[in-house]
Amino acid sequence: MGQSRTPLDVADLERLAARGWRGSEEEHLGDWLLRAGGGFTGRANSALVVGDPGLPLPAAVDAVTRWYGDRGLRPCAMLPGRQSRAADAAFAAAGWERDEDVLVLTAPLTVPPADGVPVELSPAPDDAWLTGYRYRGRPLPPAAREVLTNAEDVVFASVRCEPPPAPLAAVARGVLTDDWLGVAAVTVAERHRRRGLATAVMAALQRWAADRGARWVYLQVLASNAPARALYRRAGFIEHHRYHYRSAPA
């Protein structure tokens, strides 16, 4: 993968990514997108702060607070790139707590050669896949299946190294939005790490997306996740921008 400049700016890439990882409920506040998904993942349960909310920023912060409070969720905002600095200051002034940076990485999509690792692709996650995906190291809540499958063209990759009932060795999720592949949920069981399985599932997703006309790939990774960042850097991904969350005082 080369380091070509992507055709989307921060706001457009975030809007595209929001279509690939959606809450079960969405509503606009001006250009901002309010999303709720049963509390599973920040992306599906935060206000995407891009553009103009159509209100003075303090009033917009209040509106976001009410919207999530009405749904029994801790109010949360996702603030990408430099364009969100003014809004970030407004949330900070209201006492909202900042989380760590998340890096959005992109690369031109290529078709890697087959590497001999058998990767199964399915249009829906089965129970073994859901068990294999550890979101930030934790098992999934009941709302996870709806969030994971709420996309137009989605696929679930898995690698099995041992017969059932042994757990899967690796899983990942791919979603095609326009000509972009979004890769997420890359999880390798601890006893199967350092065997190239993460690379294998990502390659399988790229081949799947290339067959459907994809030209670019994006993914997100925590700034603190040094092993994953090293893996993606070796695969040719470069940083497009960063975002962080702010959450209302508990």
C-alpha positions in Angstrom: 0.0 0.0 0.0 1.4 3.4 -0.9 0.9 6.7 0.9 -1.3 8.4 -1.6 -3.4 11.3 -0.5 -7.0 10.2 0.2 -9.9 12.0 -1.6 -11.9 12.8 1.5 -11.3 15.5 4.1 -11.9 14.9 7.9 -15.6 15.7 7.9 -16.4 13.7 4.8 -14.5 10.6 6.0 -16.2 10.8 9.4 -19.6 11.0 7.8 -18.8 8.0 5.6 -17.5 6.0 8.5 -20.7 6.9 10.5 -22.7 5.1 7.7 -20.6 2.0 8.3 -21.0 1.8 12.1 -24.4 3.1 13.1 -26.5 3.3 16.2 -30.0 1.9 16.2 -31.3 5.5 16.5 -30.0 8.6 14.7 -31.1 12.2 14.7 -29.5 15.4 13.3 -28.8 18.5 15.3 -27.9 20.8 12.4 -24.9 19.1 10.8 -24.1 17.1 13.9 -25.3 13.5 14.0 -26.7 12.2 17.3 -26.4 8.4 17.6 -27.7 5.9 20.2 -27.0 2.1 20.1 -27.7 0.6 23.5 -24.4 1.9 24.9 -22.3 -0.4 22.7 -19.2 1.5 21.5 -18.5 5.2 21.5 -19.1 5.5 17.8 -22.6 4.3 18.0 -23.5 6.3 21.1 -22.0 9.7 20.6 -22.7 13.0 18.8 -20.5 13.2 15.7 -19.4 16.8 15.9 -18.8 17.9 12.3 -20.1 21.1 10.8 -22.6 23.6 12.3 -25.2 22.5 14.9 -27.4 25.4 14.0 -27.3 26.7 17.6 -24.7 28.6 19.7 -22.3 26.0 21.0 -23.3 26.2 24.7 -27.0 25.6 23.6 -25.8 22.7 21.3 -24.0 21.1 24.3 -27.2 21.4 26.3 -29.2 19.8 23.5 -26.8 16.9 23.2 -27.0 16.4 27.0 -30.8 16.2 26.9 -30.9 13.9 23.9 -28.7 11.3 25.5 -30.2 11.8 29.0 -33.7 11.0 27.5 -32.4 7.7 26.4 -30.7 6.7 29.6 -27.2 7.1 28.2 -24.3 9.1 29.4 -24.0 12.0 27.0 -21.0 11.7 24.8 -19.5 13.7 21.9 -17.0 12.6 19.2 -14.7 15.4 18.2 -12.6 14.8 15.1 -9.7 16.9 13.8 -9.0 20.6 14.0 -12.4 21.6 12.8 -13.9 20.5 16.2 -11.7 22.7 18.4 -14.3 25.3 19.1 -16.9 22.7 20.0 -14.4 20.8 22.1 -13.8 24.0 24.1 -17.5 24.3 24.7 -17.9 20.7 25.9 -14.8 21.2 28.1 -16.3 24.4 29.6 -19.4 22.4 30.5 -17.2 19.9 32.5 -17.2 17.1 30.0 -14.3 14.7 30.4 -11.8 14.0 27.6 -10.8 10.5 26.6 -7.6 9.5 24.8 -6.9 10.1 21.1 -8.1 7.6 18.5 -6.2 7.5 15.2 -8.0 7.2 11.9 -5.7 5.5 9.5 -6.1 5.1 5.7 -4.5 3.5 2.7 -5.2 2.8 -0.9 -6.8 -0.7 -1.1 -4.7 -3.4 -2.6 -5.4 -7.1 -3.3 -2.9 -9.1 -1.2 -1.9 -12.5 -2.4 -3.3 -15.5 -0.7 -1.3 -16.5 2.4 -2.6 -20.0 3.1 -4.6 -19.0 6.2 -8.2 -20.2 5.7 -10.5 -17.2 6.4 -14.2 -17.7 6.4 -16.5 -14.8 5.4 -20.1 -14.5 6.4 -22.8 -11.8 6.0 -23.8 -12.1 9.7 -21.9 -12.9 12.9 -22.7 -16.2 14.5 -22.3 -16.9 18.2 -18.7 -18.0 17.8 -17.8 -14.8 16.1 -19.6 -12.7 18.8 -17.7 -14.6 21.4 -14.4 -14.1 19.6 -14.8 -10.3 19.3 -13.5 -8.6 22.5 -14.4 -4.9 22.5 -11.6 -3.2 24.4 -11.0 -6.6 26.1 -14.5 -7.1 27.2 -17.3 -9.5 26.1 -20.1 -8.0 24.1 -23.4 -6.6 25.5 -26.8 -7.7 24.0 -27.0 -4.5 21.8 -23.8 -5.5 19.9 -25.4 -7.7 17.3 -27.8 -4.9 16.1 -25.0 -2.3 15.9 -22.6 -4.7 14.1 -25.1 -5.7 11.4 -26.7 -2.3 10.9 -25.0 -1.5 7.6 -25.8 -1.9 3.9 -22.9 -4.2 2.9 -21.1 -5.8 5.8 -19.1 -9.0 6.2 -17.6 -10.9 9.1 -14.3 -12.7 8.9 -13.2 -15.5 11.1 -10.3 -18.0 11.4 -10.6 -21.3 13.1 -7.5 -23.2 14.0 -9.1 -25.9 16.2 -12.4 -27.7 15.8 -15.5 -26.6 17.8 -16.1 -26.1 20.7 -12.7 -24.5 20.7 -13.1 -20.7 20.2 -12.2 -18.9 17.0 -8.6 -17.9 16.6 -9.3 -14.5 15.0 -12.2 -12.3 13.9 -12.8 -9.0 12.1 -15.6 -7.0 10.5 -15.6 -5.3 7.1 -18.1 -2.8 5.7 -18.2 -1.3 2.2 -19.5 2.3 2.0 -19.2 3.9 -1.5 -15.7 2.9 -2.6 -14.3 2.6 1.0 -13.7 -0.5 3.0 -13.9 0.0 6.8 -12.1 -2.5 8.9 -13.0 -3.0 12.6 -13.3 -5.5 15.4 -9.9 -7.1 14.5 -9.4 -9.5 17.4 -6.9 -12.4 17.8 -7.2 -14.8 20.7 -4.2 -14.4 23.0 -2.9 -18.0 22.4 -2.9 -17.5 18.6 -1.1 -14.1 18.5 2.1 -13.4 16.5 1.1 -15.9 13.8 0.0 -13.4 11.2 -3.8 -14.0 11.7 -4.6 -10.3 12.0 -2.9 -9.7 8.7 -4.7 -12.7 7.2 -8.2 -11.5 8.1 -7.5 -8.0 6.9 -6.2 -9.3 3.6 -9.4 -11.4 3.2 -11.5 -8.3 3.8 -9.5 -6.3 1.2 -10.0 -9.1 -1.4 -13.7 -9.1 -0.6 -14.0 -5.3 -1.0 -11.9 -5.2 -4.1 -14.3 -7.5 -5.8 -17.0 -4.9 -5.0 -15.1 -2.0 -6.4 -13.5 -0.6 -3.3 -10.4 1.7 -3.7 -9.6 2.8 -0.2 -9.6 1.4 3.3 -9.8 3.0 6.7 -9.7 1.9 10.3 -9.5 3.3 13.8 -7.0 2.4 16.5 -6.4 3.7 20.0 -3.3 5.9 20.3 -2.2 3.7 23.2 -2.4 0.5 21.2 1.2 0.3 20.2 1.2 -3.3 18.8 -1.8 -2.6 16.5 -0.3 0.7 15.3 2.9 -1.1 14.4 0.9 -3.8 12.5 -1.0 -1.2 10.5 2.1 0.9 9.8 3.8 -2.2 8.3 0.7 -2.7 6.2 1.1 0.8 4.7 -1.6 2.7 6.7 -0.9 6.4 7.5 -2.6 8.7 9.9 -5.5 10.7 8.3 -6.6 12.5 11.5 -7.4 11.9 15.1 -10.5 12.2 17.2 -11.4 11.9 20.9 -14.5 11.6 22.9 -15.8 13.8 25.7 -18.4 12.5 28.1 -20.6 14.5 30.4 -19.7 14.3 34.1 -20.8 11.0 35.5 
